[in-house]
Amino acid sequence: MRFKLKYEAPFGDVGDLFSVPTGKWRHKRPVIKARKCSQCGWCYLYCPGGSINEEEALFTVDLEHCKGCGTCAAICPANAIIMIEEA
């Protein structure tokens, strides 16, 4: 699935809303298992921080902005995303 546009909020331009770095308070981070990923795009659509990026043939996580909420792992129908403890 290829998304043609970046996320557009229903209330207009979000500006720098999604560009706030995480800092050092995140205690879990998502890991995407590429072989299990079905490319449905649900993680991309439901990530509240906009931290899931669509690359050529897979989805990746922008760990600089990921808050570690686990929404992507909870919504994934293929169970391709797991949350692991930060080192």
DODOFI-992114 format. One record per residue: x, z, y of N, C-alpha, C in turn; residue in one letter. Coordinates in pm, whole numbers, plus 50000, padded with zeros to 5 digits. Last residue first. Layout:
N
XZYXZYXZYA...
***
This chain:
87
517165260050004518435266449965519005274550078A513675263649963514815259350045516055266950002E511925256649661512465266549756513625260549834E509755228049642510865236249591511345245549701I506875212049542507455220149648508555228749585M506445178049441506565192249408507195199249528I504555149749383505245157649485505245172249440I503035137449197504375132149214505185140049317A500405139449105501305150949094502765146749105N498685119649167499605116949056500535128749028A497315127949393496565126549268497455124249146P498275150849635498785139949552498045138949418C497525173549772496615162049778497035150749684I499615191749739498265195549696497345183449686A501755178749856501805181949712500415185149659A500885177650123501185165350051501185167649900C500725204750192499515196550188499745183850107T502935220850227502515217850091501255209450081G504335228850455502985234250433502465231650292C506805222350567506745228850437505395234550401G507185207450792506955221850812506865229450680K509435181750873508515187250773508415202450790C511445172251035510175175751098509155181751002H513585168250871513865173851003512575178651070E512655155050650512855169450639513195176050772L510515132150594511415134850704511585150050711D510205118350276509865129550362510935131150469V508915086250169509985096150184509505107150279T507575063049938507355072250048508475082450049F508585029149862508335043049830508075051149957L509495004349928508685005349806508375019849769A510375008050210510044995150147509114996550027E508715037850327509875029050321509435016250251E506775057550519506685047050419507905038050431E507075092850554507365079350602507245069450487N505705122850650505855113550538506025099550597I505155138250870506525138450818506745129350698S502925145551019503405131751024504805130150969G501855170350989502975169051081503505154951093G499895168550797499505172550931500625171051034P499365143050572500435151650625500105155550769C497465124450489497065138350505498145147550560Y498715099150471497515100850552497185115450583L500855103750299501095098250432499915100950524Y499505111450069500435120850132500705116650277C498115088050005497375099950046498285109950116W499335065249905499415067850048498675080250096G499715055049650498345055549703498325058249854C501935051649483501885044649611500475044449672Q502265067849268501415056149248501235047949376S505095084349144504335080449263503555067549237C506795088648934505405092748916504505087949030K509235079849032508695073548911507225076848889R509775096749253509475082549273508845075949151A508755126349344509265120149221508835105549222K509605142049636508755131749579509445125849457I509525174649742510375164749675509435154949606V509115195950027508585186949924509645177549869P510275229950059510295215950102509755207149990R509925262850195509765253350085509795239150143K510435275650432510965281850311510765273150187H511305270650772510655265050653511265271250528R512855280250983511845289150926511135283550803W514665266351137515145272251013514115281050945K513195235751259513955248051278514375253551143G511635212051279511185223651204511905236451241T511085194851593511875197951474511415210951409P508445175851700508985189351709509775192351581V507085151851708508535151351712509185165151725S504355150451727504925150551593506455150851593F503935150352009503345160751926504015161751789L504675132452204505735139052128505215149952036D501785113152188503075115152255504115121252163G499295107052103499775120452072501145123252133V496705089852264498135090352237498595104752214D493425098852134494345091352217495785093152174G491845111751950491735116052089492755109352180F492475103151700491195098951755491025102551902P495875091751677494895102551678493595097651742A497415070151471496805070851602495715081451597E500345063851295499165072351309498685072251453Y501255028951308501595043051305500295050851322K499965002051107500115009251232500595023551208L499914992550847500364983750953500624990951084K500965003150535500215006750655500784998650771F500674990950214501444990250337500554993550455R500845000049883500005000050000500895000050124M
***
